[in-house]
Amino acid sequence: MIFFLTESTRHLRPSLVKQGCNIGQYKTSIFADGERGYLLEEEVAGKPIILIASVLPRPESLFDLMALFRLLHENEAIDITVIIPYLGYARQDRPKRKGEASIGLMIVELLKSMKAPKLVMFDVHSDLIRRSFNLSIAELSALPLFAAAFAKRPPNVIIAPDAGALKRAEGLARLLRPQPEVALIDKVRTRPNVAKAKKLHGDVEGKDVLIIDDMIDTGGTIAEAVKLVLRNGAAVIRVAATHGIFSGGAKERLSPLPISEILVTNSLPRQRRLKTRSLDIVPLILGLLQVPR
């Protein structure tokens, strides 16, 4: 079994190598007119392949994924499993106003067109995107990683910062002992990347709370949630999210707040601008693939 990584997932290489995985070699090049070229540097015919590649906001990440899959397929690799740690554009799963389009569904259609024998995602943001794959994907979750990280000191309350995060909060609560309570925040989004936390459903007075979501982007949702639970008397506040994007003014929003810990996974390269603890997704990937370690 050979693992191939695109530029979007090269940060996972040290962990894969440490686990004894064989990393495939290839070269990329840029032609004079800007076209991208790809060249395998080893034989893949008849060999099972694991291609790990994220879809980032930069369009070339999707092109790299599809081009490398094509490269492996045409050179007669077998059983190509495509693992996508981060699926960008999932938030654009439907038009929000006249003149927009379902760009996220376009990404789904392009990925499905590759006809990969197995496609694995990691905490997909949108249920609509998930359903659009027609059960043709496997999905990994960061919840076991978070449960292990919080096992020695579980929170008293796990908070979903909006309705979309409620299942995630409930799922994590079921993995912890003693089992924490679950609380929900009513959130409204006034415009893209701008959220307002309106009401907390649950008791956090004097308690150790954990706010959990699938991603932290600009930090607006988390910052609003932190401020709301503070007003309601929370004693300790921790935050966990699968995908640590930290774009825009995330550092400026989150750094002044009394958050004792922020946990994310390494589905994306680590952001050094904000103090976080990163959990490694490689063991989850190898466990799914049943790779001996």
MIVODO-145424 format. One line per field, with one value per residue (C-alpha): x, y, z. Coordinates in steps of 0.001 Angstrom, whole numbers. Example, Ala and Ser with C-alpha at 12.3 -4.5 7.8 and 13.67 -1.06 7.14 Angstrom:
! residues 2
u	[12300, 13670]
v	[-4500, -1060]
w	[7800, 7140]
***
This chain:
! residues 293
u	[0, 1375, 208, 203, -260, -1056, 262, -2884, -1993, 1819, 1696, 481, 3636, 5720, 2952, 2422, 6162, 6338, 3633, 5711, 3649, 5204, 4886, 4679, 6875, 5845, 6894, 4824, 5824, 4473, 4660, 5468, 1784, 918, -411, 336, 2156, 2486, 4980, 5093, 8540, 7709, 5773, 2151, 711, -1175, -620, -3299, -3103, -4270, -4582, -4974, -5960, -8094, -10309, -9190, -10550, -7732, -9074, -5722, -6191, -9192, -7308, -4326, -6623, -8323, -5139, -3196, -6094, -6047, -2290, -2551, -5533, -3973, -779, -2829, -2894, -5636, -8123, -7441, -8920, -9363, -9346, -10379, -9552, -11166, -13902, -14076, -17115, -19491, -21019, -22081, -24475, -27430, -28097, -28722, -29992, -30950, -27968, -26001, -25547, -24856, -21074, -20697, -22863, -20700, -17685, -19593, -20351, -16708, -15507, -18114, -17042, -13651, -15448, -12969, -13470, -13658, -14107, -13572, -14504, -13784, -16575, -18423, -20016, -23294, -25929, -27058, -23532, -23334, -26628, -25583, -22881, -25708, -24074, -21013, -18653, -17323, -17076, -14608, -15334, -13022, -15259, -13143, -10055, -11825, -13237, -9738, -8374, -11065, -11299, -9284, -11189, -14586, -16581, -19779, -21642, -21047, -22450, -23594, -23097, -25967, -28534, -26228, -23728, -26255, -25757, -21997, -22359, -24686, -22360, -19362, -21360, -22192, -18468, -17523, -17876, -19422, -21699, -21895, -25121, -25753, -26786, -27788, -27343, -29806, -27757, -28728, -26436, -26926, -24657, -21897, -19247, -21231, -23122, -25067, -25701, -29173, -30189, -28659, -30774, -29099, -27469, -23751, -23569, -20220, -19545, -16708, -18088, -16906, -18114, -17842, -18277, -17076, -14929, -13561, -13303, -13374, -14143, -17357, -19647, -17270, -16618, -20350, -20883, -18062, -19459, -22936, -21835, -19674, -22735, -24486, -21769, -19560, -16434, -14138, -14503, -12865, -13359, -13026, -13506, -12472, -11218, -9099, -9306, -8752, -9249, -9898, -9748, -10056, -6975, -8163, -11629, -10556, -7266, -8769, -11448, -10966, -10766, -8592, -7963, -8714, -8466, -8525, -7289, -4568, -7053, -5597, -2043, -1534, -2127, 676, -1096, -3336, -2460, -4179, -3612, -3716, -4879, -3548, -6093, -3606, -4454, -8130, -7215, -5028, -7699, -10288, -7889, -6923, -3239, -1039, 818]
v	[0, 3393, 6774, 9811, 13356, 16560, 19937, 20373, 17403, 17376, 18381, 14818, 13259, 13181, 11390, 8867, 8177, 7756, 5108, 3271, 4219, 4213, 7685, 7755, 10087, 12324, 15647, 18666, 21322, 24540, 25109, 28492, 29268, 28325, 24801, 22265, 19001, 15793, 12928, 9715, 8731, 5130, 2143, 1926, -657, -3336, -1661, -411, 3338, 5769, 9326, 11927, 15358, 18193, 20578, 23997, 27420, 27655, 26008, 24362, 22022, 20410, 20252, 18603, 15995, 15118, 15257, 12998, 10534, 10496, 10027, 7012, 5539, 5797, 4223, 1192, 1576, -554, 75, 3826, 5097, 8874, 10461, 14114, 15497, 18869, 19452, 23131, 24810, 22602, 25752, 26757, 23813, 25887, 29434, 31870, 34629, 35231, 35077, 32485, 28779, 25470, 25537, 22874, 20475, 21198, 20022, 16842, 16168, 16631, 14276, 11657, 11864, 10372, 7123, 6351, 2835, 4364, 7962, 8986, 12378, 13856, 15636, 17066, 20429, 20047, 17305, 18203, 17665, 14372, 13158, 14241, 11570, 8982, 6896, 6416, 7789, 6749, 9491, 9771, 11803, 13619, 12778, 9776, 12020, 14659, 12028, 10678, 14198, 15082, 11667, 12656, 15909, 15818, 19040, 19408, 20741, 20403, 23323, 23357, 26930, 26444, 23819, 22332, 21339, 19676, 16115, 16541, 17759, 14886, 12377, 13552, 13535, 9855, 9039, 10634, 9401, 10873, 11931, 15732, 17652, 19167, 22775, 24629, 28210, 29878, 31604, 33941, 34855, 38469, 38081, 35688, 35168, 37313, 35443, 36520, 34222, 35029, 32559, 29722, 26645, 24991, 25730, 26642, 28556, 27738, 24868, 23666, 23951, 22803, 24503, 22135, 22725, 21215, 24225, 27531, 29936, 33629, 32760, 34757, 31891, 30699, 34237, 34911, 31574, 32264, 35682, 34247, 31430, 33920, 36104, 32985, 32282, 29579, 28996, 27319, 27492, 25130, 24933, 22055, 21954, 19469, 21951, 24898, 27426, 30622, 33066, 36784, 38259, 34953, 35644, 39108, 37797, 34781, 35771, 38301, 35833, 33678, 30382, 27923, 25620, 25310, 21847, 21227, 18386, 18503, 18074, 21439, 22704, 24123, 27841, 29325, 32640, 31291, 29014, 25691, 22022, 19854, 16225, 13865, 12349, 9827, 7087, 7419, 7054, 4018, 2476, 2842, 1287, -1430, -669, -2446, -10]
w	[0, -1060, 303, -1993, -660, -2488, -1361, 758, 2985, 3035, 6712, 7459, 6017, 9253, 11141, 8330, 8099, 11877, 11568, 8953, 5904, 2423, 856, -2940, -4956, -7854, -9339, -10237, -12738, -14181, -17929, -19458, -19957, -16361, -16951, -14223, -14969, -12925, -13209, -11171, -9929, -9052, -10330, -9151, -11552, -9655, -6271, -3841, -3322, -644, -1974, 803, -500, 844, -1090, 104, -899, -3454, -6673, -7455, -4487, -6188, -9484, -7752, -6221, -9496, -11583, -9205, -9119, -12926, -12929, -10630, -12468, -15938, -14614, -13534, -9770, -8191, -5378, -5133, -1860, -1786, 1686, 1972, 5447, 4698, 2120, 1302, -286, 1755, 3229, -284, -451, -1636, -2889, -51, -2329, -5943, -8295, -6275, -7054, -5287, -5685, -3022, -5037, -8082, -6053, -5148, -8816, -9795, -7056, -7973, -11604, -10672, -9728, -6977, -5547, -2068, -965, 2672, 4151, 7559, 9470, 6460, 7279, 5381, 5616, 2094, 771, 2673, 1186, -2304, -2326, -2197, 559, -1654, 995, 4371, 6980, 9819, 12945, 15336, 18306, 19439, 19441, 21532, 23891, 24543, 25049, 27613, 29315, 32390, 32939, 31222, 31075, 33086, 30062, 26315, 24358, 20745, 19481, 17023, 16063, 13433, 16122, 18451, 17166, 17518, 21105, 21982, 20322, 22323, 25555, 25024, 24795, 28132, 31726, 33727, 30872, 30583, 30111, 26677, 26115, 22951, 21818, 19475, 16769, 13974, 11095, 10031, 6994, 5834, 8574, 11033, 13788, 16861, 19840, 21170, 23886, 25910, 26621, 29619, 32980, 33008, 36307, 37981, 35562, 33328, 29793, 26383, 23208, 20244, 16522, 13258, 12335, 13539, 10631, 11504, 15120, 15190, 16233, 18961, 20266, 20557, 22312, 24782, 25641, 26181, 28511, 30436, 31012, 32275, 34852, 33293, 35398, 32848, 29066, 26601, 22832, 20371, 16604, 13937, 11359, 12537, 9699, 11725, 8862, 8918, 12401, 14296, 16421, 17365, 18294, 20323, 21977, 24463, 25630, 28756, 26847, 28767, 25814, 22083, 20528, 16780, 14576, 11934, 9094, 8027, 8500, 11993, 12346, 14443, 14889, 17654, 20565, 19981, 20742, 17629, 17599, 14934, 12516, 11058, 13618, 12620, 8946, 9552, 11766, 9006, 6506, 9038, 8482, 11074, 13382]
***
